[in-house]
Amino acid sequence: MPHIYLETYGCQMNVADSELVLGLLGGGGYVRTEDPDQADVLLVNTCAVRDNAEQRVLGRVGELKRHKQRGAVLGVIGCMAQRLGPQLLERVPQVDLVVGPDGYRTLPGLIARAQAGERAADVTFRAWEHYEDVPAAREIGASAFVTVQRGCDYRCTFCIVPMTRGPERSRTLADVVREVESLAARGTTEVTLLGQTVNSYHDGTHDFADLLRAVGAVAGIRRVRFTSPYPTDFTSRVLAAMAETPTVCEHVHLPAQSGSDRTLRRMLRRYTRARYLEVVAELRAAVPSITITTDLIVGFPGETDADFEETMSLVEAAGLDDAYTFRYSPRDGTPAVKLKDAVPDDVAGERLERLIAVVRRAAAVRNAALVGTEHEVLVEGQAKRGDLLQTRTRTNKVALLAAPHDWIGSYRQVRFTGTTGSTFTARPVAPERELAVVG
């Protein structure tokens, strides 16, 4: 049987798309291999959000091209493929095929053409494409990603996503529920619903509130997460569904991007600083134990020292638990590249360092207050370092635990014993209480 090697870069949606690609090619007889030396086809699923992500991919493609000497096909798929299209074939002569997120069904044919010596690209947007009939090739585990929405209709000036994933469209609620039921039947207990602005989900009949309630009611599902929402799409119906659906976890990743109204206007974000803080308050009123994380960009064109200070102060004003922080990365084709008053690299770098320090201090203070408290955790797997297992609370706090490997995939009650500032150490509670939680 032919073998396929697939590397994935970028967000959770790319991970979910890679599972679709493996399922689609698996139906054609391909078997996945973790060894590129054994592969007949090598694919790199890519991200285009920032330039450094694309540079990483180009470097990796340069490493993988040696496999072409033995006749292997080398392809680039995903968002970077969509953005560059046929230009990528010209830029990297060793690449045989380029396929965007809506073109994965054409992969078998393009691979066959590449094996015959023909290079090709498919970057056509297909507004109807959800891949509902493609069984994703997932590893059986406690957690799974479920894509409920593709594309984006918002036009934030810094963002390449509308160009790489096309217009927003939502799967039907029934299709999503069927997929979640199938996952639950295989032992999955936690699902994360994925969309570019996931809480704007609407299939023509049902909104995101309906979806949360329906997925949360699937037998066997114990936790429901979602990412990434848009701040002003938290309707009263969605807030009520979060509060009233026991399986919905008490964590929201709520991208702010900036704390400055002036910068938010230039970004074409559809809220003000005050409105963002109102949404934070509404989330906490609906779910008092909720934790909130965010995305923040520094060095956006025209950002002044005063604008940056407003972003710094947002961390405390919103009571954020953590933040992913980025330096603005120009993306060709986005409106922001035409904006004047670029922030010098050294200034943007210094601002990023200061913001990271503020975020870490705030996280450390909040996490220190949790030492000694008890939590239900899902044991996710082996930690990246050492012999400990990584676990996660409903509020998205990560704790490392010394425990047997057969605990992976189970839910345990633990007490936090310490914190590094960002993660926790933990130990199990008394066995009799443990059994009560797991059972």
N, C-alpha and C positions, 0 to 999 in steps of 0.2 A: 504494500500500500504506500502511496506517496505521503511524505511527511511535511508538516508545516511548522515553522518557527515564527512566533509572534511576540513582539515587544510592545508594551503600551506605555505612553507618556501622557501626563496631564490629569484631567479631572476624573471623577467617578463615572461620568457619562462615557468617557472613553473606555473605561474598564468594562462597562456594560456593553458598549459597541463591540469590543474585542470578543466578548462572549458570544455575541450574535455572529460575528465573522467566523469564529471557530465552529459554531453550530451549523452555519450555512455550508462551510467547506467540509465539515464532518459528514454532512448528508451526501456529499459527493465522493466520499471514500478517503478523505485526508485524515491523517492521524497526527495529533500534536506531538511535538518533541521539544524538550527543553535544551537540546544540543543543536546549535546552528550548523555544526559539521554534518549532522545527519539529515538536514532539511533539503527538500526539493524546492520549497517555496519559503522565502523569508519576507515577512511583512513587518513594517514599523508603523504603529498607530500613533498619530502625532497630535501635538497641541500647537496652537498658533497665538495664544493670548499674549505672550511676551517674546521678545526677540531671543532672549537667552534660551528659551525652550526650543526654538527652531534651530539655533546653533548647536545645541546638544544633539538634536536629531541628525543634522547634517554630518556632525562628527561621527555619530554611530553608524550612519549609512556608509560613510567612508571606511569604517572598520569592517562592515559586513560584505562589502563589495568583493572581497577576496574569494567568497564562496561561489561567485559567478564563474570562476576558473573551472569548476567541475560541473557547470551547466545549470546551477540553481537559478531560480527566478527571484529577483529582488524588487519589492514593491513598497511604496509609501502610501498610506491611507490616512483618513481622518481630516482634521481641521487644517493642518498645514498643507496637505495635499489639495484640499479645496481652495485654499487661498492662492497658492502658486499655480495650480493646474499644469498645463503643458509646459509652462516655463521651467518647472522642476525637471522635466525630461531633458531640457536643453542645458540646464545648470549642472545636472549630475548625470552624465551619459551612462553610468552603470545602472541607473534605475530603469526598470522595464515597464512598470505600470504605476499610475497615480490615480487614486480613487477617493472621492469625497464621501462624507457620511451618508448621503442618500443613494450611493451607487454600489453598495456592497453586493447586491444581487448579481451584478455584472462580473464579479471577481472570477468565477470559474471560466467564463469565456475569455476574459482578459488574460488570465494565466495561460490558457491554451494558446492564445495568440502570441504571448511572450515566448512560450516554449518553441513556437514556430519562427521566432525571430522578429516579431512585430511589437513595437513599443506603442503604448496607448494610454490615454487619460479619460476618465469619466468624472466630471464635476458638475453634472446636471442636477439641479434641485428638483425634487419630486415631492410636491406638497402632500401627496397622499401616503407617503411611505412611513410606516411605523414598524414594519417587520413582525407583525403579530403572528404570522404563520411560521416564523423561523424559530425553532427551538434553540434557545441559548445553551451553549456548552459551558455549564457552570460546575465548579467543584462543589460537591455536596458539603454544606456547612450550615452553621446556625444563622449566618447573616447573608443577605443578598441585596443587590441593587436592582431596582425595577424602574425603567424609564417610562414616565407617564406623559411626557411632553417633549417635543423636539422643536428646535428653532427659537427665535426671539423676535418680537415686534418692537421692542424698545430700541431706541437709537442713541444710546449713550455715546458721546463723541470719542471716547477712548477705546471703545470695545469693538473687536473684530468678529464677535460671535454671529451677528446678523449676516455677515458676509460668508461665514464658514458653515453655518447650520441652517440658513434660510429662514423663512417666516415661521412664526409660532403655530403649532397645531398640537392638539391633544388626542390621546388615545381614548377610546370609549371606556367608560367605567367598567362595563361588563368584561372587556378584554383584560383590563388591569386586574380585576378581581379573580378572573380565571387563572391568570399567571401566578398570583399570590397563593391561591388555593393549591395549585400544582407544587409550588415551592414548599408550602406547609406540609403537604403529603409526603415530601421527601425529607422532612425534619427541620426545615428552616423555621426559625422562631422570631427573627428580626428582619424587617425589610426597610430599606431606605428608598423613598420615592424621589425620582430624579427629574428635574426640569430646569431650564435656564431661568425662568421666573415661575417656579413650580406652583406658587399659590395663586397664579392667574389661570390655572388649569380650568378648562371648560370644554366639555365634549359636545356642546349644543343643547344638552339637557341637564347635565349635572355639573356642579362647580366643585371647587377643592374641598369645601366642607363635606359635601356628599361623599367624595372620594375617601377622605380621612375616616369617616364613619364606616364606610363599606369595607375598606381594607382592615381597619381596626377590629372589625367584627368577625374576620375569617378565623375559623377554628384552628387552634395551634399557633397563631401569631401572638406573640407576647410583647413585642415592641415594634412601634412604627416611628420612623424618622423621615425627614424630608429635607431636601436642599436643591437649589438655593432659592429662597423666597425673595420677593421684591417688597420693600418696606410698606408701600402704600396699598398693597394688595391683600393686606390682612383685614378682611371684612369682619363685621360682627358675627356673621355666620361661621367663618373660619375660626375665629377666637372661641366661639361657643363649642364648636366641634373639638377643638384642642382640649378645652376644659372638661368636656363631658365624655370623651373617649378614653377609657383607662389605658389603652395600649399606646397612645401617642406619648412619646417621650418628652420630658421637660427640658428641652434644649432647642434653641433656634439659632441658626447662623444667619445673621441679618446684615448683609453688606451695606455699609455706610459710604465708603469710598473717600469721603471728606467730611470734616466738621464745619466747613466754611460755606455759607450761603453763596458767596461770590463764586467759589470754585464749583459748587454743586450746579450752579446755573451754567457755567462753562462746560461742565460734563454732561449737561442735559439730563441730569437726574430729576425725577419728578416729585421732589419733596424738598423742604427746607430743613435746616438743623432742628428747628423747633418741632416740625412735624415728625422727624425721625425720633426725637425724644418722646413725643406723644405716643408713637407706636410702641416704643419700649415700655412705657407706662401701661399701655393697654394690654400688652402681653403679660406683664407682671400682675396686673389686676385679674386677668383671666386664669393665669397659672402661677400662683405665688412662688412656687419653688423653682421656676424656670431659670436656666442659665442662658446668657446671650453672648455670642461671639460675632466677629465682624471681619470685613475686609477694609483696609485703608491704603490709599495711594498717596505718596508724597511726590513732589516735584512735577505736578501737572502744570502745563504751560500757564504762565501768569500767576502762579501761586506765590504770594508774598509771605514775608515773615509772619504777618498778622493772620493770614489764612492758615498757615501751618500751625500757629499757636492754637487756633480754634479746633483743629484736628486733634492736637495733643489734649486739649481740655475735654474733648468729647469722650475720651476713654473713661475719665472719672465721672463726667456728667451722666453718662449712660450706664455706669456701673458695669462695664463690660468685663466678662470673665477672661477673654483672650482675644487676640486679633491676628489675622494674617496680614502682614505689612509688605508693601511693594513700592519700589521706585517706578514712576511712570515709564512705560516702554512704548515709544512711537510705533504705530502699526500702519503701514501704507494702505490707503483706501479708507481710513477712518477720518472723520472731520477734524479730529484734534491735531493731526499733522499740519493743518493749515493755520492753526492758532499761533499768534506771535508771542513773544516774551518767554522763550524757552528758559527753563531753570538750569543753570550750569550744573554739570555732573557732580562737581565737588560739593556744591550746596545741597543738591538732592541727596547725595550720599550721607552728608552730615545730618540732615533732617531725618533720614531713615534710621540712623543709629540712635538718635535721640528718641524717636517714637518707639523703637523696639525696647529701649530701656524703660520708658514709661509703661508700656504694656506689660512687660515682665514684672515690674514692681507691683502694679495693680493686681496681676494674677497671683503673685506670691502672697500678698496680704490676704486676698480672698481665700486662697487655698490653705494657708496656715490656720485659718479659723475653722477649717473642716477636719483638721487632725483630731482623732479621737471619736469621730462620728461614724455611724454604721450605714452601709449602703448595700443594695442589691447590685451585683455586677454580673455581666456576661463574660465568661472566660473566652477570649477571642483566639488565643494561640500563643506561640512562643514569642517572648520579647526579643527585640533586635539584638540585645546584648545579654550575655550571661545565661543562667539557667532558669530564670524566672518566667512566669506566664504573664501575658498582658491581659488586663480585664478593663471593662468600661461600665460606668454607671449610666443610669437613665439620663442623667444631666450631662453626659459626655465627658466626665472626668475619667482619666486613665490612671489605673493603679496596677502596680506590679506585685505579684503574689508568688510565694514559694508553694507549689502545689503539684500533684501528679498530673501527667499529661492527659490522663483519661478524664480530667475535669474540663478539657477544652470543649466548648459548645454548650456547657451547662451554666446554670445560674446559681450563684453562691452569695451568701451574706457575709460581708467582711467589715472589718473596722480599719479605718485609715490610721496608720502608725507614724507616718512622717510624710514630708513633701520636699521635693527638690525646688519647688517654686512653680513648676509646670505639671509634674506628674506626682503620683503618690506611691508610697509603699503601703502594703496592707497585710492583714492576717485574717484567717477565717474566724468566725464567731464559734461559740460552743457547738459541738456536733448535733445536739438535739434540736437547737434552733435552726441549724443548717438544713436538717431534713425537712423541717416544716416549710422552709422557703422553696427548696427544690421540688418537693412533692406537690 
